[in-house]
């Protein structure tokens, strides 16, 4: 190899980013919606993860107090998290004290890497750390297949675990975090800002996009019923509009999930099997939900396995 060519190759190698280190790029802030004083939400798109949307498919956001900021779900990828952080810094230079992870699904938590340098407390359900050990690497590899390994981002292991309820003090503003029994997943949190009557529900509430069951259908219905007694007047769903009236917005989800339970029980009582259920249950709901065909069959399968052992 000629000396000139060797020098060129060495120069190019030196310019290539090291594996695991993202090339720093200034992130563009999101167009956020302030749904109540100090509560800012970015609406996710009703799509599956793609390179174009960078897994920005969930509703994510932050709450500003007088002394600090809490992130409520850091986003679905490195870029999603970086843009959320830029959106915070566009509005305040207060420290980011908490990053709340409403549950373990990648579209809600893989932007956590963007906040590592802030050294916040990562808040999660007491069961979440164990579930991330079981599924975290699988989720990251699956997302990397779509976005690329560096762009996928990564979750952060929660270091502030919630059992029951916990209050996060942001300065002149407190958020009440509640850990729920198994519902959408087995590690769901909800967050109530009593000052504004705003209930952040993560994926305990889907609006417009069909619910996705990864826990217990009976538990999900029970937790939704329990949350109806909340003093909140508005809710932020995990997917759907940035804010909806509470508890009225829960009705379509309850209708859908309750219909699955009713129809699956009827099939089981008549000796039917899971294939029959998948082929028939829930189809009357198709026109009411986006991505229905992507998730209804999975929901029916999961619910059937739960209900056949009642």
QUIQUI-V368446 format. One line per field, one symbol per residue. ss: DSSP state (h for helix, s for strand, l for the rest). psi: psi as a letter, one per 40 degrees, with the letter a starting at -180 (. if undefined). burial: + if it has 9 or more other ideal C-beta (glycine too) atoms within 8 Angstrom, else -. Layout:
ss: ???
psi: ???
burial: ???
This chain:
ss: llhhhhhhhhhhhhhlllllllllllllllllssssllsssslllllllllllllllllssssslllssssslllllhhhhhhhhhhhhlllllsssssslllllhhhhllhhhhhhhllsssssllhhhhhhhhhhhhhhhhhhhhllllllllllllsssllsssssllllsssssslllllllllsssssllllsssssssssllslllllllhhhhhhhhhhhllllllssssssllllssllhhhhhhhhhhhhhhhhhhhhhhllllhhhhhhhllhhhhhhlslhhhhhhhhhhhhhhhhlll
psi: hiddddddddddddehiihehhhhhhihiigihgeihehhhhhiigiihiddeffgeihiaihhaediihhgheieiddddddddddddddieiihdihhhdieidedeeeddeeddefihhhiidedddddddeddddddddddddiddddaiihhheghhhbiihhhehehhhhhhhiihbdaefhiihhgddefhhheaeehhhdhhihhfbhddddddddddedeieieiihidhaidiihhedeedddddddddddddddddddeeiidddddedhedeedeehifdeddddddddddddddee.
burial: -----+--------------------+-++-++-++-+++++-+-+--+---+++++++++++++-+++++++++++++++++++++++----+-++++++++++++++++++++----+-+++++-++-++--++--++-+++-++---++++++-+-+++---+-+-+--++++++++--+++++++++++--++++++++++++++++++-++++++++++--+--+-+-+++++++-+++-++-++-++++++++++-+++-++-----+-+++--++--++--+-++--++-++++++++++---
